[in-house]
Amino acid sequence: MSSRQQPMTDQDRQPEDTATPTGEPVVSKPYVMPDDPEPGSVETLQKEAAEVRDRMLRTLAEMENLRKRTTKEVADARLYGITGFARDVLEIADNLQRALDAVPAEDRANADPGLKSLIEGVELTERSLLNALEKHGVKKFDPQGQKFDPNFQQAMFEVPDPSVPSGTVVQVVQAGYTIGERVLRPALVGVAKGGAKAAPAANNNEPNSAV
């Protein structure tokens, strides 16, 4: 007798394995903000801080240098900005001096009161003009008797004079002027030729002023 195959019931079926594979759980790395230092980055932060400090000090130094340059440029502009005007005014000073030189010393001594008043008025005007120029940094200098200095003087001729050292200024044709630390107009001079050599001047960088 053949047995009939019974159909499989739900109880006969083996339950399927629905369990997940065993293993280490996956843990995501926490998000780190860009500004947060990574572990062990203290040296990096110290280096960056030193670089920032160095850049800051350099910037401060550059700003200080810029301030000094700007201050000097402003001062130079105030002082040397009148150079052209000052040169024009020097012609007036020269004419006043020529007017005084045109009157011999003997005539001055024997001049009548009217002429004396005129001469005194011209002298007063010249002094006032030179004082006004000096207030703005323009100074007159007379190198008479000094060693010739091409930085401040222009030699017009030589004078044979063995009584003074060679190279000494023995005649001033036209006075010189400085403005600040610059030569506004060199003095026109006559220089001694012959005689002993002139001794080096102790400080010949600044001309003697004569107002």
C-alpha positions as CSV (number, residue, x, y, z in Angstrom):
1,M,0.0,0.0,0.0
2,S,1.5,3.2,-1.1
3,S,1.4,6.1,1.3
4,R,0.2,9.4,0.1
5,Q,2.4,12.4,0.6
6,Q,0.9,14.8,3.0
7,P,1.2,18.5,2.2
8,M,3.5,20.5,4.5
9,T,1.7,22.5,7.0
10,D,2.8,25.8,8.6
11,Q,4.0,23.9,11.6
12,D,6.3,21.6,9.5
13,R,8.1,24.6,7.9
14,Q,11.3,25.7,9.6
15,P,11.4,29.3,10.6
16,E,13.6,31.5,8.4
17,D,16.7,33.1,10.1
18,T,15.9,36.7,10.2
19,A,18.6,37.7,12.6
20,T,21.2,40.3,11.4
21,P,24.8,39.2,11.1
22,T,26.7,39.6,14.3
23,G,29.7,42.1,14.4
24,E,31.0,45.4,15.8
25,P,28.4,48.1,15.8
26,V,29.2,50.9,13.3
27,V,29.6,54.2,15.2
28,S,29.8,57.4,13.1
29,K,32.6,59.9,13.9
30,P,31.2,63.0,15.7
31,Y,31.4,66.2,13.6
32,V,34.1,68.5,14.6
33,M,33.7,72.3,13.9
34,P,36.5,73.7,11.8
35,D,37.6,76.1,14.6
36,D,37.9,73.3,17.1
37,P,41.5,72.2,17.5
38,E,42.3,68.6,16.7
39,P,43.8,66.6,19.5
40,G,47.5,67.2,19.8
41,S,47.5,70.6,17.9
42,V,48.7,72.8,20.7
43,E,52.0,73.4,18.9
44,T,50.2,74.3,15.7
45,L,48.1,76.8,17.6
46,Q,51.1,78.3,19.3
47,K,52.9,78.7,15.9
48,E,49.9,80.3,14.4
49,A,49.6,82.7,17.3
50,A,53.3,83.6,16.9
51,E,52.8,84.3,13.2
52,V,49.7,86.5,13.9
53,R,51.7,88.4,16.5
54,D,54.6,88.9,14.1
55,R,52.3,90.2,11.4
56,M,50.6,92.6,13.8
57,L,54.0,94.0,15.0
58,R,55.1,94.4,11.4
59,T,51.8,96.2,10.6
60,L,52.2,98.5,13.5
61,A,55.8,99.3,12.5
62,E,54.8,100.1,9.0
63,M,52.0,102.3,10.2
64,E,54.5,104.2,12.4
65,N,56.9,104.6,9.5
66,L,54.1,105.9,7.4
67,R,53.1,108.4,10.1
68,K,56.6,109.7,10.3
69,R,57.0,110.0,6.5
70,T,53.7,111.8,6.3
71,T,54.6,114.2,9.1
72,K,57.9,114.9,7.4
73,E,56.3,115.4,4.0
74,V,53.8,117.8,5.4
75,A,56.5,119.8,7.2
76,D,58.6,119.9,4.0
77,A,55.6,121.0,2.0
78,R,55.1,123.9,4.4
79,L,58.8,124.9,4.5
80,Y,59.8,124.4,0.9
81,G,56.5,125.2,-0.7
82,I,57.5,128.9,-0.7
83,T,60.8,128.3,-2.5
84,G,59.7,130.0,-5.7
85,F,58.1,132.9,-3.9
86,A,61.2,133.3,-1.7
87,R,63.5,133.5,-4.7
88,D,61.4,136.3,-6.2
89,V,61.5,138.2,-2.9
90,L,65.3,138.0,-2.8
91,E,65.4,140.3,-5.8
92,I,63.7,143.0,-3.6
93,A,66.3,142.4,-0.8
94,D,69.1,142.7,-3.4
95,N,67.7,146.0,-4.7
96,L,67.5,147.4,-1.2
97,Q,71.1,146.4,-0.5
98,R,72.3,147.9,-3.8
99,A,70.5,151.2,-2.9
100,L,72.4,151.3,0.4
101,D,75.7,150.4,-1.2
102,A,75.2,153.2,-3.7
103,V,75.7,155.8,-1.0
104,P,79.4,156.0,0.1
105,A,80.1,155.9,3.8
106,E,81.5,159.5,3.7
107,D,78.3,160.8,2.1
108,R,76.3,159.1,4.8
109,A,78.3,160.7,7.5
110,N,77.8,164.2,6.0
111,A,74.3,163.7,4.7
112,D,71.6,166.2,5.5
113,P,68.7,165.1,7.8
114,G,66.5,164.3,4.8
115,L,69.0,161.9,3.2
116,K,69.8,160.3,6.5
117,S,66.1,159.6,7.1
118,L,65.8,158.1,3.7
119,I,68.8,155.8,4.3
120,E,67.5,154.8,7.7
121,G,64.1,154.0,6.1
122,V,65.7,151.8,3.5
123,E,67.8,150.0,6.2
124,L,64.7,149.5,8.3
125,T,62.8,148.1,5.3
126,E,65.7,145.7,4.5
127,R,65.8,144.4,8.1
128,S,62.0,143.9,8.2
129,L,62.1,142.0,4.9
130,L,65.0,139.7,6.2
131,N,63.2,139.1,9.5
132,A,60.0,138.2,7.6
133,L,61.9,135.7,5.4
134,E,63.6,134.2,8.5
135,K,60.3,133.6,10.1
136,H,59.5,131.3,7.1
137,G,62.9,129.5,7.3
138,V,64.8,131.7,4.8
139,K,68.2,132.9,6.2
140,K,70.8,135.1,4.7
141,F,74.5,134.2,5.1
142,D,77.7,136.0,4.4
143,P,80.8,133.8,4.0
144,Q,83.3,136.6,4.1
145,G,86.6,135.3,5.5
146,Q,85.5,131.7,5.5
147,K,87.1,128.8,3.6
148,F,85.4,128.4,0.2
149,D,82.6,125.8,0.2
150,P,81.2,124.9,-3.2
151,N,78.0,123.6,-1.5
152,F,77.1,127.1,-0.4
153,Q,79.2,129.4,-2.5
154,Q,79.9,130.0,-6.2
155,A,83.3,131.3,-7.1
156,M,83.2,134.2,-9.6
157,F,86.9,135.1,-9.7
158,E,90.2,134.7,-7.9
159,V,92.0,137.4,-6.1
160,P,95.8,137.3,-5.6
161,D,96.2,137.8,-1.9
162,P,99.1,136.1,-0.1
163,S,98.1,137.6,3.2
164,V,95.3,135.0,3.6
165,P,95.3,131.2,3.1
166,S,94.5,130.1,-0.5
167,G,90.8,129.3,-1.0
168,T,89.6,131.9,1.5
169,V,86.6,134.0,0.5
170,V,87.9,137.6,0.4
171,Q,84.9,139.2,-1.4
172,V,81.2,138.6,-1.4
173,V,79.6,139.9,-4.6
174,Q,76.1,138.7,-3.6
175,A,75.0,137.2,-0.3
176,G,73.6,133.7,-0.2
177,Y,70.4,132.3,1.3
178,T,69.3,129.0,2.7
179,I,65.8,127.7,3.2
180,G,65.5,125.0,5.9
181,E,68.4,122.6,5.3
182,R,68.7,123.5,1.6
183,V,70.5,126.2,-0.3
184,L,68.0,128.7,-1.8
185,R,70.7,130.7,-3.5
186,P,74.5,130.3,-3.3
187,A,76.6,133.2,-2.4
188,L,78.7,134.7,-5.3
189,V,82.2,135.2,-4.0
190,G,85.8,136.0,-4.9
191,V,88.4,133.5,-3.6
192,A,92.0,134.2,-2.6
193,K,94.7,132.8,-4.8
194,G,98.1,132.2,-3.3
195,G,99.2,132.2,0.3
196,A,99.4,129.3,2.6
197,K,96.8,126.4,2.4
198,A,93.7,126.9,4.3
199,A,93.2,124.7,7.4
200,P,90.3,122.4,7.3
201,A,87.2,123.9,8.9
202,A,85.9,122.2,12.0
203,N,82.3,122.3,10.7
204,N,81.8,123.8,7.3
205,N,78.4,122.3,6.7
206,E,76.5,125.3,7.9
207,P,77.2,128.8,6.7
208,N,77.3,131.7,9.1
209,S,74.2,133.7,9.0
210,A,74.2,137.5,8.7
211,V,71.0,139.4,8.8
